Structure formats: C-alpha cells, structure tokens
Amino acid sequence: MALALESDQDRRLKYLEFIDMYAELTDNERQEFERMYPEESKAMAGGFQRARDEGMQQGIEQGRVEGERAVVERLLLRRFGALPRSASERLVGASMAELERWADRVLEAKSLDDVFGPRR
C-alpha cells in the first residue's frame, strides 16, 4: 500500500480521505487496514468524527432557521392574512438575522412593508 511509503502526513491524510470516499471496504478489510496502519486509522476516525460533528452542527443551524421562518410566517399570517408570493419568497430566502429582525418588527408593523422594509 502507498501509505507505508508516504512520509508527508498531510498527503497520507488525503490518501485516507480518498480511500474512505471511494473504496467500499468490507468489515474484514477495514479491520485489516486498522491492524496494519493504526495511526492512519486514528486519523481517519478523527476525520469521520469531525465531519459528523460539522454535519450535526449544520443540521442544528438549519433547524433553527426553519423554526424561525415558521414562527415569522405564522405571525405574519395572523397579523396580515394571506401573504403575497413576494413575501413568501423573501421568507424562504432569508437569513437567520433577517428572520429575527422581521419577527421583532411584526409586533408593531401596520403593513408588510413595515416588517420587511424596502427591498435592497
């Protein structure tokens, strides 16, 4: 295997990522790899954990944005009735900061323009 020949740690990690992404190792093959290359296996496991943690964090953040979007939409519907397509489109494309700003504004707004402000 090339891993035993490569002395550059960064290159070895790139090889490991490549192997993991494109090689479908059986359980026996993975165990053999871990036995032959324990350090690389640890690095690979650390990479998996980092990727898993990042994915979880992204999912949590996406869930927060979706929740905030649902609250703002519900408040707007209760206050102003059916929303025009332009308002719905703005909600779908909004960042968390925009959604929070609009949630604050809806309480005192007299119109949708008061909530969303002028388009930039």
C-alpha contacts under 8 A as a table, 3 or more apart, distances in Angstrom:
res1	aa1	res2	aa2	distance
1	M	4	A	6.26
1	M	5	L	7.65
2	A	5	L	5.28
2	A	6	E	6.33
3	L	6	E	5.34
3	L	12	R	6.25
3	L	15	Y	7.67
4	A	7	S	7.82
6	E	9	Q	7.76
6	E	11	R	7.34
6	E	12	R	6.39
7	S	12	R	7.56
8	D	11	R	5.41
8	D	12	R	6.29
9	Q	12	R	5.05
9	Q	13	L	6.27
10	D	13	L	5.17
10	D	14	K	6.33
11	R	14	K	5.00
11	R	15	Y	6.19
12	R	15	Y	5.02
12	R	16	L	6.18
12	R	40	E	7.73
13	L	16	L	4.93
13	L	17	E	6.18
13	L	40	E	7.44
13	L	43	A	7.20
13	L	44	M	7.39
14	K	17	E	5.07
14	K	18	F	6.17
15	Y	18	F	5.00
15	Y	19	I	6.10
16	L	19	I	5.01
16	L	20	D	6.08
16	L	40	E	7.37
16	L	44	M	6.48
17	E	20	D	5.11
17	E	21	M	6.06
17	E	44	M	7.19
18	F	21	M	5.16
18	F	22	Y	6.02
18	F	23	A	7.81
19	I	22	Y	5.47
19	I	23	A	5.18
20	D	23	A	5.71
20	D	24	E	7.30
21	M	24	E	7.86
25	L	28	N	7.79
25	L	29	E	5.52
25	L	30	R	5.76
26	T	29	E	5.09
26	T	30	R	6.11
27	D	30	R	5.12
27	D	31	Q	6.12
28	N	31	Q	5.10
28	N	32	E	6.16
29	E	32	E	5.04
29	E	33	F	6.12
30	R	33	F	5.00
30	R	34	E	6.15
31	Q	34	E	5.03
31	Q	35	R	6.15
32	E	35	R	5.04
32	E	36	M	6.11
33	F	36	M	5.18
33	F	37	Y	5.79
33	F	38	P	7.77
33	F	41	S	7.42
34	E	37	Y	5.24
34	E	38	P	5.09
34	E	40	E	7.73
34	E	41	S	5.34
35	R	38	P	5.83
37	Y	40	E	5.44
37	Y	41	S	6.13
38	P	41	S	5.00
38	P	42	K	6.30
39	E	42	K	5.18
39	E	43	A	6.38
40	E	43	A	4.99
40	E	44	M	6.04
41	S	44	M	4.96
41	S	45	A	6.06
42	K	45	A	5.04
42	K	46	G	6.12
43	A	46	G	5.02
43	A	47	G	6.18
44	M	47	G	5.01
44	M	48	F	6.21
45	A	48	F	4.99
45	A	49	Q	6.19
46	G	49	Q	5.07
46	G	50	R	6.17
47	G	50	R	5.10
47	G	51	A	6.11
48	F	51	A	5.13
48	F	52	R	6.03
49	Q	52	R	4.99
49	Q	53	D	6.00
50	R	53	D	5.06
50	R	54	E	6.07
51	A	54	E	5.12
51	A	55	G	6.09
52	R	55	G	5.08
52	R	56	M	6.12
53	D	56	M	5.06
53	D	57	Q	6.13
54	E	57	Q	5.06
54	E	58	Q	6.14
55	G	58	Q	5.09
55	G	59	G	6.12
56	M	59	G	5.03
56	M	60	I	6.15
57	Q	60	I	5.07
57	Q	61	E	6.17
58	Q	61	E	5.12
58	Q	62	Q	6.03
59	G	62	Q	5.05
59	G	63	G	6.07
60	I	63	G	5.05
60	I	64	R	6.30
61	E	64	R	5.07
61	E	65	V	6.34
62	Q	65	V	5.16
62	Q	66	E	6.15
63	G	66	E	5.07
63	G	67	G	6.04
64	R	67	G	5.06
64	R	68	E	6.12
65	V	68	E	5.12
65	V	69	R	6.03
65	V	95	S	7.43
65	V	96	M	5.59
65	V	99	L	7.98
66	E	69	R	5.00
66	E	70	A	6.17
67	G	70	A	5.12
67	G	71	V	6.32
68	E	71	V	5.13
68	E	72	V	6.21
68	E	96	M	7.41
68	E	99	L	6.47
68	E	100	E	7.26
69	R	72	V	5.23
69	R	73	E	6.07
69	R	91	L	6.48
69	R	92	V	7.57
69	R	99	L	6.31
70	A	73	E	5.13
70	A	74	R	6.08
71	V	74	R	5.12
71	V	75	L	6.16
71	V	103	A	7.78
72	V	75	L	5.11
72	V	76	L	6.08
72	V	99	L	6.83
72	V	102	W	7.06
72	V	103	A	5.41
73	E	76	L	5.10
73	E	77	L	6.11
73	E	91	L	7.45
74	R	77	L	5.14
74	R	78	R	6.21
75	L	78	R	5.20
75	L	79	R	6.10
75	L	103	A	7.75
75	L	106	V	7.14
76	L	79	R	5.12
76	L	80	F	5.71
76	L	81	G	7.09
76	L	83	L	7.64
76	L	106	V	6.83
76	L	112	L	7.99
77	L	80	F	5.40
77	L	81	G	4.51
77	L	82	A	5.81
77	L	83	L	6.65
78	R	81	G	5.79
79	R	106	V	7.89
80	F	83	L	7.37
80	F	111	S	7.38
80	F	112	L	7.56
83	L	87	A	6.11
83	L	88	S	6.57
84	P	87	A	5.48
84	P	88	S	6.59
85	R	88	S	5.08
85	R	89	E	6.10
86	S	89	E	5.10
86	S	90	R	6.23
87	A	90	R	5.11
87	A	91	L	6.31
87	A	112	L	7.95
88	S	91	L	5.12
88	S	92	V	6.34
89	E	92	V	5.15
89	E	93	G	6.33
90	R	93	G	5.29
90	R	94	A	5.92
91	L	94	A	5.20
91	L	99	L	7.44
94	A	98	E	5.88
94	A	99	L	6.30
95	S	98	E	5.24
95	S	99	L	6.27
96	M	99	L	5.10
96	M	100	E	6.15
97	A	100	E	5.20
97	A	101	R	6.19
98	E	101	R	5.06
98	E	102	W	6.11
99	L	102	W	5.12
99	L	103	A	6.07
100	E	103	A	5.06
100	E	104	D	6.38
101	R	104	D	5.27
101	R	105	R	6.32
102	W	105	R	4.96
102	W	106	V	6.03
102	W	115	V	5.49
102	W	116	F	6.32
103	A	106	V	5.45
103	A	107	L	7.35
104	D	107	L	6.21
105	R	108	E	5.91
105	R	109	A	5.95
105	R	114	D	7.25
105	R	115	V	5.21
106	V	109	A	5.04
106	V	114	D	7.77
106	V	115	V	5.44
109	A	112	L	7.17
109	A	114	D	5.14
109	A	115	V	5.84
110	K	114	D	6.36
111	S	114	D	5.22
111	S	115	V	6.80
112	L	115	V	5.03
112	L	116	F	6.14
112	L	117	G	7.98
113	D	116	F	5.22
113	D	117	G	5.15
113	D	118	P	6.86
114	D	117	G	5.44
116	F	119	R	7.68
